[in-house]
Amino acid sequence: MSPVIGDARTADPCALTEPAALGRFGETELDRDYGNFDRCDVLVDLGEDNGVDVTVDLNAGPAPELADPDRSVGRVSVVEDPPEGGECERTLLLSGDTDNFITVSAEQTESGRAPVCDMADVATDSAVRTLNKGRLPRRSPPLPAASIAHQDTCALIGPRALEIVPGIDAGDPDVGFGGWDCDRESTTSDLYLDVRFDRGPPLSAEDGAPNRFSGYRAFVEPDGEGDETCLVRVVYRTYADQNGQVAIEMLYLVIGGSRPTAELCRMGGDIAREAAKALPPPR
């Protein structure tokens, strides 16, 4: 176990953020309920329909092949990527820890032009300071006992589900931080299966064709993650987010490859149906 990250499921990614430091760019809001459990977001409103999402993301290592670090501060080395498509990203590597790395990104979410790399650097400096203090603080309060975060994405996609995808490599998944995402590829074609947990506002028919798998509401969306993909979302539970608004936890499944979208959605729906059987009843 990493001496800095500690137990992945109790580590608090929001402890690496510092909304006040980003306040120089605009009005900030810390969002603890956005996306998967391995991330924390600071939403920055620069005014005049100009917004940026600054994200800190904990990742299971080893890190992908990167350029040499641009700088090192204490135990943390920082690799700076050039801006691309309105997004700027920094990768933080921990000395002596090849099992984890952190990404910090600033992404334009609305019209306008924002200094995304300056914002990424400010957020990176905040994260580096915290990482150099020692062990990352724990979530407080901890994840609720009823949360889907206590499940394992790879374990939910069992042998029967994997048989649905021709040639899928069942024995060598790419397991994400905390077991909260699990990616697999076919060894005989370009088919792939990405499964993760996600949080967000309630879904409707605008988010895909409504279904029900083992009692769970599900939504199947052709091309939901781009061309030649099918996105299937299985709603696990409803809860109140940090602002008291209704939010959901869900299983987020993407299957893609050079197949007709209808075939991808058939496979994705069948896999999601099997995964729903493996989910424990929500408390």
Secondary structure in CASP SS format (residue, H / E / C, confidence):
PFRMAT SS
TARGET T0000
AUTHOR 0000-0000-0000
METHOD secondary structure of the structure
MODEL  1
M C 1.00
S C 1.00
P C 1.00
V C 1.00
I C 1.00
G C 1.00
D C 1.00
A C 1.00
R C 1.00
T C 1.00
A E 1.00
D C 1.00
P H 1.00
C H 1.00
A H 1.00
L H 1.00
T C 1.00
E C 1.00
P H 1.00
A H 1.00
A H 1.00
L H 1.00
G C 1.00
R C 1.00
F C 1.00
G C 1.00
E E 1.00
T E 1.00
E E 1.00
L E 1.00
D E 1.00
R C 1.00
D C 1.00
Y C 1.00
G C 1.00
N C 1.00
F C 1.00
D C 1.00
R E 1.00
C E 1.00
D E 1.00
V E 1.00
L E 1.00
V E 1.00
D E 1.00
L C 1.00
G C 1.00
E C 1.00
D C 1.00
N C 1.00
G E 1.00
V E 1.00
D E 1.00
V E 1.00
T E 1.00
V E 1.00
D E 1.00
L E 1.00
N E 1.00
A E 1.00
G C 1.00
P C 1.00
A C 1.00
P C 1.00
E C 1.00
L C 1.00
A C 1.00
D C 1.00
P C 1.00
D C 1.00
R E 1.00
S E 1.00
V E 1.00
G C 1.00
R C 1.00
V E 1.00
S E 1.00
V E 1.00
V E 1.00
E E 1.00
D C 1.00
P C 1.00
P C 1.00
E E 1.00
G C 1.00
G C 1.00
E E 1.00
C E 1.00
E E 1.00
R E 1.00
T E 1.00
L E 1.00
L E 1.00
L E 1.00
S C 1.00
G C 1.00
D E 1.00
T E 1.00
D E 1.00
N E 1.00
F E 1.00
I E 1.00
T E 1.00
V E 1.00
S E 1.00
A E 1.00
E E 1.00
Q E 1.00
T C 1.00
E C 1.00
S C 1.00
G C 1.00
R C 1.00
A C 1.00
P C 1.00
V H 1.00
C H 1.00
D H 1.00
M H 1.00
A H 1.00
D H 1.00
V H 1.00
A H 1.00
T H 1.00
D H 1.00
S H 1.00
A H 1.00
V H 1.00
R H 1.00
T H 1.00
L H 1.00
N C 1.00
K C 1.00
G C 1.00
R C 1.00
L C 1.00
P C 1.00
R E 1.00
R C 1.00
S C 1.00
P C 1.00
P C 1.00
L C 1.00
P C 1.00
A C 1.00
A C 1.00
S C 1.00
I H 1.00
A H 1.00
H H 1.00
Q C 1.00
D C 1.00
T H 1.00
C H 1.00
A H 1.00
L H 1.00
I C 1.00
G C 1.00
P H 1.00
R H 1.00
A H 1.00
L H 1.00
E C 1.00
I C 1.00
V C 1.00
P C 1.00
G C 1.00
I E 1.00
D C 1.00
A C 1.00
G C 1.00
D C 1.00
P C 1.00
D E 1.00
V E 1.00
G C 1.00
F H 1.00
G H 1.00
G H 1.00
W C 1.00
D E 1.00
C E 1.00
D E 1.00
R E 1.00
E E 1.00
S E 1.00
T C 1.00
T C 1.00
S C 1.00
D C 1.00
L C 1.00
Y E 1.00
L E 1.00
D E 1.00
V E 1.00
R E 1.00
F E 1.00
D E 1.00
R E 1.00
G E 1.00
P C 1.00
P C 1.00
L C 1.00
S C 1.00
A H 1.00
E H 1.00
D H 1.00
G C 1.00
A E 1.00
P E 1.00
N E 1.00
R E 1.00
F E 1.00
S C 1.00
G C 1.00
Y E 1.00
R E 1.00
A E 1.00
F E 1.00
V E 1.00
E E 1.00
P E 1.00
D C 1.00
G C 1.00
E C 1.00
G C 1.00
D C 1.00
E C 1.00
T E 1.00
C E 1.00
L E 1.00
V E 1.00
R E 1.00
V E 1.00
V E 1.00
Y E 1.00
R E 1.00
T E 1.00
Y E 1.00
A E 1.00
D C 1.00
Q C 1.00
N C 1.00
G C 1.00
Q C 1.00
V E 1.00
A E 1.00
I E 1.00
E E 1.00
M E 1.00
L E 1.00
Y E 1.00
L E 1.00
V E 1.00
I E 1.00
G E 1.00
G C 1.00
S C 1.00
R C 1.00
P C 1.00
T H 1.00
A H 1.00
E H 1.00
L H 1.00
C H 1.00
R H 1.00
M H 1.00
G H 1.00
G H 1.00
D H 1.00
I H 1.00
A H 1.00
R H 1.00
E H 1.00
A H 1.00
A H 1.00
K H 1.00
A H 1.00
L C 1.00
P C 1.00
P C 1.00
P C 1.00
R C 1.00
END
